[in-house]
Amino acid sequence: MVLKSILVALFFLLFGYADADPNCTRVNPLVDSESEFKMVQHQLRGSLKIIDDCSFRVSRFDMLRGSDYVQWWGARAPDFQNLTTGFVVSHYQLNHTYENSSFVVHLMDNVTWKMIKVLAVWDRTTASDFGHAVLESSAVSDPKIGVAHMEPTMFENCKVLSNDFRLRWSLDVENDSIEIGLEAATGIMNYMAFGWANPNGDDSQLMIGADVAVAGFKENGLPFVDDFFITKYSECVTNSDGSAGGVCPDSVYEGSNSGKNNSMLIYGHRRDGVSFVRYRRPLARVDGKYDHPVNHSADMKVIWALGKIKPPDTISPYYLPQNHGPFPSQTYSHLVLNVSQHVNECIGPLDAEDKEDQGLITADANVTLVITSGPALHYPNPPNPAKVLYINKKEAPVLRVERGVPVKFSMQAGHDVALYITSDPIGGNATLRNVTETIYAGGSDASGVKSSPTELVWAPDRNTPDHIFYHSLYEQKMGWRIEVVDGGLSDMYNSSVFLDDQQVTFFWTLSKDSISMAARAEKKSGYLAIGFGSGMENSYAYVGWIDDTGIGRVNTYWIDGKNALSIHPTYENLTYVRCKTENGIITLEFIRPLNPSCSESNRPECNNIIDPTTPLKVVWAMGAKWTNEYLSDSNMHSITSSRPVRILLMRGSAEAEQDLLPVLTVHGFMMFLAWGILLPGGILAARYLKHVKNNGWYRIHVYLQYSGLTVVLIALLFAVAELRGFHVSSAHVKFGIAAIFLACMQPVNAFLSPQKPEIGEQAPLTRVIWEYFHVIVGRSAIVVSVVALFSGVKHLGDRYGAQNVQGPNWAMAIWFLIGVLVVIYLEYREKQRVRDHIFGRSNWVLGNLDEDDSLDLLSPVRTPADNESQPSVRMEVQLEPLNR
């Protein structure tokens, strides 16, 4: 290592370093300005200083080797459009690894600093930004560019803790603070820990009483750092009295508000398999109970560790470090450190063995890959446009295909995004600039939307290169890499399906007495589990993981609860068992009999019978760690399927679990019965049957309204049972609640109705208002309910993937159209009957048209005169003077 460093330094001394041109001027305002490079890829970091109008100096420069086409690049701004349309500024090539290097670079004769706002290290073959510096005076003069040093990676000191872990720091005694950078070539779900040991502690137990910062990355890719205090060698445990012990965040000790996080996150990123987190902490001004003061001028003992991290769950809301492992793996240690002494032991960038953090999707025969577009969050080849391609909801994953196996794409990314498979790493109609480009599939016709997708089928053959790309035809760098391999699981198994959420692929082949199975995760994890049942509880589970010796294992379990004590090992007769991991993606395989041969019927696995003619319910789970024994809560999954998938083994297909769908059918039918027949019938009775003797219209009206309301409430209970709760989210639910509320107002309104006036009396204002309110609310309820019925059919199609909801929609539309026509006809007959009644009887004295409209519709309290027919009332009024 030392000899290598000497040779590299000698190389740059002889060839890489040059003095400034003495004939060059120094008039540009950028001269003597300094900037730091933003690390984007290839672990690039360093400082930049403008020497004169023709050259600049790079110092403390680190970078992993790129291609032979990596050069210095100029642009007007650090955004995608400006960087991709930039230009080469120097003949200097950056085609090897740089380790803490310093050298001078001369600009081309036709390039000046006025043309450059951003100076980048650029790979021309892939249009890839390794890192760039925003020139300081440019950032100040142009606010659109932003301010430099927003993502700092440079420090005054650096110390090597292990081959994979480095400590960087910058001291600020004047402000009583120290900025610390933790940098490790480790897994994305691993933690980095560093801190000060208890100064009064025993050397044999340096961790007890230590004040450490634990840093890492959350599942969404965001960095974090938390202050921890160690009371014993165990994971953090909260007791029933609220106290805590173990390796716990400061904030959980003695109650949630007792501790304070003194480690303040500044910046973090993960590049090329290396995690970097920068944070600030005070030196002396600390609480003294869970944080140790740091004497910047004294030698103090510090500790560090690397290991797996446990994501938050229902028990603990924190990211908690797990066991860091045995000492030979160099995952923890201690040393004596004086932060005021200058140290620079870090020569060159960290080089991780596994640099690929991007998602991986393996294409299988007869399994459609859904292509959509979405925001660029972690695009693997920056700079990139704001919108990139997604495959099965993963952002620009590496797509692995097998030669001879057709790949089916469903294009749903929009009409402005056309997929094509190309040899060009940038894409975007590359034939206009790359005459050597080869297009393997796709083109301008391969575009579509969710409501009208376009299908594209491509079969890579034996002449297809190992590495090609998928991109949009109309814009550069929306897609990413395709790996073409020989053979795979889809060739070995007859059938395969995606399980729920498209995170696990399940394979199988049926034989006479056995079944061959395989499962592959679609994202990185510590273990993969599949279970036969409606959930992980009360299921038979198969767990695959890689043990500490690197050997793949598959174990079987019976799970009858939701904690670690409910996971019981079983002893199924599995053969041809294999488990492997590739870039963190776990695949497990085995063969098992359809009907286990058990001499002891009381063993749980004896009931694990697979009937090929019956749908097999399958669920899955993934987590950070598994072990062969001593299961604890740390083995619990971090992600799991939302619902089981029913696999039809003999048909080679699957469908989502929909046991409660018939309940929704009953709910819909009852709502249609109430809102389409009973309640409208009651309204029609009140409007058009007043001529029926003995107030028959009133009885029909009341019976139909109360029957309809009862059916509505029962149907509502069915829906609540199906949804397992009351969730006001969709438009259907909102319209339905509004209709039910209006319907429930009617009986309350009827109970509170004012007394109907006597015949011949003028109705009081309260009675008139009540009548209008009663009629308006009732008719509004019907209108809102019609909207709720149609939105309910649409909601059924959206929620459960119903393919044909047009039939019920047309049926309801025709039904309500017939109802409207019936109302028009009845309204015409009513007007005709009233007209005939008025002109056909000359002895009509008081008239009854207005009295009919003002009848009390729902109130059961009626006068004796109300119970007689209206003609009788008229006769009594006419004859009364003759009896005097």
Protein Blocks (a to p, Z undefined) as FASTA:
>chain_A
ZZmmmmmmmmmmmmmpccddfkbccfbfkgopacddddfbgoiacddddfblmbccdehi
acddddfkbccdddfbfcfklmmmgccfbfbdcfbccehiacdddddfkbcfklpmbdcd
ddfklopafbdcddfklmmmmmknopehklccbdfbdcdfbfkbccdddddfknopacdd
ddddddfkbccddddddfkbcfklmmgopacddddddfkopacddddddfbdcdddddfk
opaedjddfklggpjklpccfbdcfbdcdeehiacddddddfklcghlmpccddfkbccd
ddddddddddddfkbccdcdddebjfklopaccddddfkbccdfbgcjaddfblcfbdcd
dddehiacdddddddfbbcbdcddfbdcdeehiahiaddddehiacddddfebjkbccdd
dfbfngnolllmmmkbccfbgcjklgcdfklccdddddddfklcfbdcdddfkbghkbcc
ddddeeijklmpmbdcddehilaccdddddfkbccdddddfbdcfbdcddedjbfghpac
ddddddfkopacddddddfbfbfklpccdddddehiacddeehiacddddddfbdcdfbl
kbmklmmccdfkbccdddddddfbdcfbhpafklpcfbdcfbdcdddfknopacddffkm
mmmmmmmmmmmmmmmmmmmmmmmmmmmmmmpghhlmmmmmmmmmmmmmmmmmmmmmmmmm
mnopacdfbfmlmmmmmmmmmmmmmmmmmmmpccdddehiacdfklmmmmmmmmmmmmmm
mmmmmmmmmmmmmmmmmmnopablmlmmmmmmmmmmmmmmmmmmmmmmmmmmmmmmmmmp
mkbmnopmlmmmmpcfklmbdcfklmpcfklmmmmmmmmmmmZZ
